[in-house]
Amino acid sequence: MGSQARIDKYSPLDSQDAKWIKLDKIDWTDQAGVSRVWEVASRKTRGSTGVDAVAIAPIILRPNTPAAVLILHQYRPPVGAMCIELPAGLIDPGETIEEAALRELKEEAGLVGRIVEVSPTICSDPGMTTANMQLVVVEAEMAEGEELGKQDLQDSEWIETEIVPMSKLLDRLLELSKEGNVVDSKLYHWAYGIRFAMQNAAKYKLDGPAS
């Protein structure tokens, strides 16, 4: 890895000069019939799918080892810190959700797997942005001791990978947060859900058949 990333300057940006996003004004009427205004950040890159991006939940399966999860360490200028997150990326023109997910996983982590589930379209921060995505769960079978393949990163990407036992995922995220990293909400919510289900399966009758 290179030298530590840093923020050099923070300055205003006009929407017409932005490559990826823009600011819009929404005139809308609430449930009481009152006219209101909302400010929103919108992506300029949304394609024909109507979905901006994919996030991938990669589950690694080995013959004699409990299931593990692949997470990424990536510096994110908007938060000015290393972000701990799931593999993710924008959908390229002409791509399906599934194609984008498998491509991003291979590029960012050198991992090849099979898709087991795709979420409906979900929003990221509905109070501030129109950005949306779909979450794709991928299982990857690996031999004991097998390492991840080679990443295929862009020049602007510096991504470190980490494989964490699924049962220890929340503990690891809390540890990384205490070290000054920022944990992405999608990853944290998923990890918390896993822990909650593990600890409360009997209490809330979560061990019954899934619907």
C-alpha positions in Angstrom: 0.0 0.0 0.0 1.1 3.6 -0.5 1.4 6.4 1.9 -1.6 7.2 4.2 -4.5 8.9 2.4 -5.6 12.3 3.5 -8.0 15.2 2.7 -6.1 18.1 1.1 -8.9 20.5 0.5 -12.7 20.8 0.9 -14.6 23.3 -1.3 -18.0 23.9 -2.8 -18.9 22.2 -6.1 -21.6 23.3 -8.6 -23.8 20.6 -9.9 -22.9 21.5 -13.6 -19.2 20.9 -12.8 -19.8 17.5 -11.1 -19.2 14.3 -13.0 -21.1 11.8 -10.8 -23.7 13.7 -8.7 -25.9 16.8 -8.8 -28.1 18.7 -6.4 -31.8 19.0 -7.2 -34.9 20.7 -5.6 -38.1 18.7 -5.2 -41.4 20.5 -4.9 -43.8 18.2 -3.2 -47.1 18.1 -1.3 -47.3 16.3 2.1 -50.2 14.3 3.4 -51.9 17.4 4.9 -51.9 19.1 1.5 -49.1 21.5 2.3 -46.6 22.4 -0.4 -43.0 21.8 0.6 -39.5 21.8 -0.8 -36.8 19.1 -0.4 -33.1 19.3 -1.3 -31.7 16.1 -2.7 -28.4 14.7 -4.1 -28.9 12.6 -7.3 -26.6 10.4 -9.3 -25.9 11.3 -12.9 -25.0 7.8 -13.8 -28.3 5.9 -13.3 -28.9 3.6 -16.3 -31.9 1.7 -17.8 -32.2 -0.7 -14.8 -33.3 2.2 -12.6 -30.7 1.0 -10.0 -27.5 2.9 -9.3 -25.4 0.2 -7.7 -24.9 -3.2 -6.2 -23.6 -4.2 -2.8 -22.4 -7.8 -2.4 -22.5 -9.9 0.8 -19.8 -12.6 0.1 -20.0 -15.7 2.2 -17.0 -17.9 2.0 -17.5 -21.6 2.6 -14.6 -24.0 3.3 -14.9 -27.8 3.9 -13.7 -27.8 7.6 -14.1 -24.2 8.7 -17.2 -22.2 9.8 -18.6 -19.8 7.3 -16.8 -16.5 6.9 -17.5 -13.1 5.4 -15.3 -11.0 3.1 -15.1 -7.3 4.0 -13.1 -4.4 2.5 -11.0 -1.7 3.9 -11.2 1.4 1.7 -10.4 5.1 2.3 -13.5 7.2 1.7 -12.9 11.0 1.3 -16.5 11.9 2.3 -15.9 10.5 5.8 -12.2 11.3 5.9 -11.3 7.8 7.1 -10.9 4.2 6.2 -14.3 2.7 5.6 -15.1 -1.0 6.4 -17.6 -2.1 3.9 -19.0 -4.8 1.6 -17.8 -5.0 -1.9 -19.9 -2.7 -4.0 -20.0 -0.6 -7.2 -22.0 1.2 -9.8 -23.8 -0.8 -12.6 -22.2 -0.4 -16.0 -24.3 0.4 -19.0 -25.9 -2.8 -20.4 -25.2 -4.8 -17.2 -27.7 -6.8 -15.2 -27.7 -6.6 -11.4 -26.2 -10.1 -11.3 -23.5 -9.3 -13.8 -22.5 -6.2 -12.0 -22.3 -8.0 -8.6 -20.0 -10.8 -9.9 -17.8 -8.3 -11.8 -17.3 -6.0 -8.8 -16.6 -9.0 -6.5 -13.9 -10.3 -8.8 -12.4 -6.8 -9.4 -12.3 -5.7 -5.8 -11.6 -8.9 -4.0 -10.4 -11.5 -6.6 -13.3 -13.7 -5.5 -15.5 -15.8 -7.8 -18.8 -17.2 -6.5 -22.4 -18.0 -7.2 -25.4 -15.8 -6.5 -27.9 -17.2 -4.0 -30.2 -14.2 -3.5 -30.9 -10.7 -4.8 -32.7 -8.1 -2.7 -35.4 -5.8 -4.1 -34.2 -2.2 -4.7 -33.3 -0.6 -1.4 -32.4 3.0 -0.6 -29.2 4.2 1.0 -30.0 7.5 2.7 -33.5 8.5 1.7 -33.5 11.8 3.6 -30.6 13.1 1.5 -30.2 11.2 -1.7 -32.0 9.4 -4.5 -29.2 6.8 -4.5 -30.4 3.2 -4.5 -29.0 -0.3 -4.9 -29.6 -4.0 -4.7 -27.9 -6.3 -2.2 -26.6 -9.6 -3.8 -25.7 -12.5 -1.6 -22.9 -14.6 -3.1 -21.5 -17.9 -1.8 -17.9 -18.8 -2.7 -16.4 -22.2 -2.1 -12.7 -22.3 -1.3 -10.3 -25.0 -0.2 -8.7 -24.9 3.2 -5.8 -22.5 3.0 -6.7 -21.2 -0.4 -6.1 -17.5 -0.8 -8.1 -14.9 -2.7 -7.3 -14.3 -6.4 -5.7 -11.2 -7.8 -7.6 -7.9 -7.6 -8.2 -5.9 -10.8 -8.5 -2.4 -9.3 -8.7 1.0 -11.0 -5.8 3.4 -10.5 -7.9 5.4 -8.0 -8.8 2.4 -5.9 -6.8 1.2 -2.9 -8.7 -1.7 -1.3 -7.6 -4.2 1.3 -9.5 -7.4 1.9 -10.2 -9.3 5.1 -12.0 -12.5 5.8 -13.8 -12.7 9.1 -15.7 -15.7 10.6 -19.4 -14.9 10.3 -20.0 -15.6 14.0 -17.3 -13.0 14.9 -18.3 -10.4 12.3 -19.9 -7.9 14.6 -17.1 -8.1 17.2 -14.6 -7.4 14.4 -16.5 -4.4 13.2 -16.7 -2.9 16.7 -13.0 -3.5 17.1 -12.2 -1.8 13.8 -14.5 1.1 14.8 -12.6 1.7 18.0 -9.4 1.9 16.0 -10.8 4.9 14.1 -12.3 3.3 11.1 -15.9 4.0 9.9 -18.1 1.1 9.4 -20.6 1.2 6.5 -24.2 1.0 7.6 -25.2 -1.9 5.3 -22.4 -4.1 6.6 -23.1 -3.1 10.2 -26.8 -3.8 9.9 -26.1 -7.2 8.3 -23.6 -8.1 11.0 -25.9 -7.0 13.8 -28.8 -9.0 12.3 -26.6 -12.1 12.3 -25.6 -11.6 15.9 -29.2 -10.8 16.9 -30.5 -14.0 15.3 -27.8 -16.1 16.9 -28.5 -14.8 20.4 -32.3 -14.5 20.2 -33.4 -17.5 18.0 -35.1 -19.3 20.9 -36.6 -16.1 22.6 -38.2 -14.8 19.4 -38.8 -18.2 17.8 -36.4 -17.4 15.0 -35.4 -21.0 14.6 -38.5 -22.0 12.8 -38.9 -22.5 9.1 -38.2 -19.4 7.0 -41.1 -18.0 5.0 
